[in-house]
Amino acid sequence: MEIAVYYFPQYHPDPRNDIWHGKGWTEWELMKLARPRFPGHRQPKVPAWGYFDESDPAWAAKEIDLAADSGIDAFIYDWYYYEDGPFLQDGLERGFLHAPNRDRIKFALMWANHDWLDIHPAKASNLAPLLVSGRVRREAFDRITDHVIERFFSQPNYWTIDGEPYFSIYEIGTLIDGLGGFAETRDALASFRAKTIAAGFPGLHLNCIAAGLKVLPSETGIEEPQRWLPHLGFSSVGSYVWVHYFYPDWAGFPLSDMNKAAERNYEVWQELTALHELPYHPNVSMGWDPSPRTTQSDTFEPRGYTWTAILEDDPVIFKDALTRAKAFVSRPECKQKIITINAWNEWTEGSYLLPDTAHGTAYTDAIREVFGPK
């Protein structure tokens, strides 16, 4: 059984953010500005370790030790690479890969190929402007995958499944749109696999994030994915976060119901397992609160992402979800015993395992108690 946790690397300086938001800006700035938006709303949420730079190898080493000691096998980095180049790469490139203890945990990539919008913070008065398109053409796709194979698959602690490097794609519809169609996408992915095999691997494990609910405005829906995902060359299906299947406003605004979100997602595990012939990796989420990504002076009303209801995190619900996920993948018919968790550090979406000043290490403790240390 393997536990993989999504890692959102927006807590270190990046040249694009320097242009968009000012020199040295990170999403820590939004956390510092966050305020309660309704009675009982727990904001600001404060990291117990302070506002650190994840691209510093010393801090990366501290994260690695906490994750490994808690029984986490791998970080799945939200990885951004656009037609014109990378974004937010230094948390992995300068931090994790240069940490002295990096061999304690594996890592993999989820290509977060969605449009990047100006929602840091989002304004109530207008639609979020597009900053970078997530669509790439074939030439850029080939350049990106060459880089992935050479730079990351070659790392000794890159996560593999049956020897095949794991690579996840967040928005398959956006990929198809950029490449020009189904046949073009199938050919591009086949080329990616062939290059991976030529690099000495037995194959390529392609994972597709099969989000049922369009949370991000850029997501492009696709019909009957269970029928043609295998023909595109995918190896498994996964989920990123519970709100893709339980929109928080369904259970009231501004405060939703985390228990209802959990119960709905337990049903989703069953539904997606039955729907897809590919293996499905169940997901556990710890909370949802994107209110730090809204302009704090604007009235907090339901306006769609990022103006959604809150799913307040609860260590008891989280531990129960882990226990259920463990039982789910322990069934004999489950061939790939993999669980994903959202998230290690999605602070501005209210989903993080790193310790804060309210719960301390309750969430990483829960993982260790359910699955045991590695």
N, C-alpha and C positions, 0 to 999 in steps of 0.2 A: 504494500500500500504506500502510495506517495502523496504528499501534501505539497501543493504548489500555490504560492501566494502572489497575487498581482502587485506590482510595484510601480507607482506613479512618480516619475522623476522630475518634478517641477519645483524642487526645493534646493536649487543651486542656480547661480547666474548663467544666463545664456545670451548669446549675441542678438537673437531675434527679440527676446524680451527686453533687452537694453533699448532697442529701437522703439518697441511698442509701449513700454511702461516706464523706462528710465533706467539708468545705469545700476546694475546690481540687483534689480527687482526679482523677487521670487514670490510664490504664492503664500509664503509666510506673512507677507504684508497684508493679505486679505484676512488671515487668521487673527492678526493683531487688531484689525479694525472691526471684526465681527462683534455684533451686539445682540442681545435677546430681541426677538421680533414679536413675541407674544408672551403672556404670563406663563412662567414655568419653563421657558425655552432655555436650555443650557448652552449659552454662548457668552463670552468666547471660550472655546476649548483650547486648553494650554498644554503644549507638549511638556512632559516631565523632564525631558532632556534639554529643553530650550530650543531655540530656533537655529538649528545647526545646518551646515553645508554638507549635503550628501555626496558631493564630489571630492570631499576630503577623505583620503584613504583611512585615516584614523577613525573618523565617524563611521565610514562604511564597515570597518572591522567590528565596531561596537554593534552595529545592526546585524551583521553576520553571526556574531556570537549569540545574541539574543534569539535569532531565528533558529539556529542550529540547536541550541540548548532547549528550545521549545518543541522540537520535533518536526520542524519544517524542512522539507527536502530541497525546494527550489524557489527562487524568485522568478516570476515571469514579468520581465520588464515591459511596460507600455513603451513601445519603441516607435519613434517618429522619424520618417524619412520621406521627403516630398520630392516633387519633380526637380526642385532646385537645391536639394541637399538636406542634411540632417537637422534635427531640432531636439533639444533636451538630452543630448547624448552623453554629457560629461558625468552624470551620476553613475552610469555604468562604466564609461571609458576611463575616467580619471579616478573615480571612487572605488567601485566594486572590484574592477579588474586589477587595481593596484593595492588592494587590501592584503596585508600579510597573511591573513587567515582565509583567503578566498576559497581554498579547497575544502572548507567545512560545509559548503552549500553549493548546489548547482544553480545554473541560471539558464533562462531561455528568453525568447522574444515573442511578444505579441505585437504585430505590426498594427499600430493604432492609426489606420489609414483613413480616418474621418477628417472632414473639413475642420480647420482650426478657426474658431470664431472669437470675436472680441467680447468675452463674457467675464472679464477679470478686472472689475466686476461688470455684470450685466445691468443695463439701465431699463427701468420700467417704461420709458417713453418711446423706445424704438426697438426694432428687430436688431439682433446682434450682427454687426458687419462681419463679412468673411475676410479673414486675414490670409489664409493659405488653403488652397483646394487639396483635398485628399486624393484626387484622381491623378494617376500617372499613366503615361503612354509606354509602349513596349520598350523603347530605348532606355527610358529611365528604370523600368522594371528590371531589365537585364542588368543594368548598372547596380541597382540596389541589391539584387540577389547575389551578384558576384561579390559584393562587399560583405554580405551576410556570411557567405560560405568561407571567404578568406579570413575575415576578421573574427567571427564569432564561433562558427561551427568548429574551427580549428582549436578552440580553447579546451584544455583538458577537463574542465568542469562544466562544459556545456551539457545541458540535459538531453538525454536521448531516451527513446522508447524502443526496446528491442534493437538497440544500436543505431536507430535512425534519429537524427536531430529533430527536435520538436520546434515547429514554427507555426504560430497562430496568426490568423488574419481576422481583424475585427469587423470590417464591413465588406463582405463579399460582393454586395451589390455595387459599391463604389469601385471596387477593383474591376468588375466586369464593365462598368460604364467607362472607366478610363482606358481600358485596353481595347474596347470597341465591340465586345460581344462575347457570347458563350464560347464559340469555337476559338477565338483569339485568346481567351483566358485559359482554356484547356491547353492550348499549345504553349503558352507562357509558363504555366505551372509544370507541364511536362519537361520543359527545358530546365526549369529550376531543379527538378528531381534528377534529371540526367547529369547536370553539373555537380550535384551533391554526390551522386554515385561515383562520378569521375574523380571526386576529391577523396575517395576511399571509404565512403560509407555504404552500408547495404541498401539504403533508401532514404526517403525524406518523410517525416511524420508531419503532415499538414493538418492543422486543427482549424476548424471554422467556428467562429462565435455566432451561434444561431439565435440572435436576439429576436424574441417574439414581439416586443414592444419598441417602437421607435422613440427612444428618449432624446437622442441628439437629432436636431432638425435635418442633418445632412444624410441620414441613413436612407438607403434605397432598398425597398422591399423586393423580394424575389419569390416566385411561385414554385411550389412543389420542390423545395430543396432536398427533401428526402429521396427524390427520384434521381436527381442529377448531380448532387454533391459527390457521390462516388465516381462519377464519370469525369469530374474535374480533377480527380486525383486526391481528394481529401481522405484522411485516415481516421479522423474522429471529429466529434462535435462537442462544443462546450458552451458555458454561459459565463458572462462577465460579472453580473450584479443582479440582485433580486428584483430591482425595480424595472428591469426589462420585462418582467412577467406580472408584476403587481405594482401598478402606478399608484404612488402614495395617496393622491387625492381621492382615490376610490373609497377610502375609509375615513374621509373627513379632512378638513383643512382648518387650522394649520398643523395639527398634530394627528398623525395617522396611527395605525395599529401594527406594531412589529410582529405580534403573534399571528395576525391574519396574513401578513406578508410571508412569514415562515410557512404556514400551512399551505398557501397557494404554491409556493416553490417546491414543497415536498411533492405536490401533485405534478408539477412540471417535470421533476426528475423521472417520474413514471411515464408521463406523456411523451417526452422526447426520446426516452429509451425505446418506447414502443413505436414511435414514428420513424426513427432513423435506423437503417441497417448498419450504420457506422456506430462504433462505441460512443456512448455519451458520458462525459465527465461531470458529475454533479457539482454545483457551486453552493457555497455558504457565504452569506454576507453578514456584516456585523452592524450595519446601520446606514442611514441615509439622511444627510442634511447639507444640501448645497447652498444654504442661505449665505455663507460667507462670500459666495460668488455673485451676490446681488448688491446693488448700491444701497448702503445701509440707511440712507436718508429717505429712500423711496418707500411708499406704503407697501407692506408685505401682503400681496394678494396673489391668488392662483393665476399665473400667466403662462404656465408651461415651464419647461426647464429653462433657467435654474430656479424659478419661482414655484416650487412644489411644496407639498406637505412634508413634514419631517417624520422619519421613522427613527425614534429615539433608540440608541443602542442599549442593550441589556446583556450583561455577561451570562446570565442564566439562560436566556433564550439562545444565545450563541453557542453555549456548551451543549445544550440539547440538540441543536442543529448539527453540530459536529458528531454527536453520538449517532444520530439518525443517518448521517452521510456515511459514517463508518459501517453501519449495518447494511446500508444500501449497496456499497461497493464490495462488501464481503460475501454477497450471494454468489454461488457457484457460477451462475450464468454471466456474471460480470467479468469480462476477460481483461479489461484494463482497470486496475484498481487505483484510480487517480481521483483526487478531490481538489478543486480549486477554491480559493478563499479571496473575497474582496473585502479589504485590501490591506496591504502593509502600511500604506501611508497616503491614502486619499483623504487627507485632512479637510480639504475644502468641499468634499462631498460627504463628510461625516462618516467615513468608513475607514478605520485605521486600527491596526493591531499594536502599533507602537504605544508605549505608555503615556498616559496623560495625567494631569493632576487630580482627576476625579476617580479614575478606576485603577491607576497604576498599571501593573502587568497582568491584570485580570484576564485579558484576552489571550495573550501568549501562554499564560498559565493554563487556561482551558485547553488549548491545543496539546500541551504536554500531558495534561491529565487524561485526555481522551486517547491520544495516540502513543504516548510515551516518548522519551528522548531518543534521538538517533545515536 
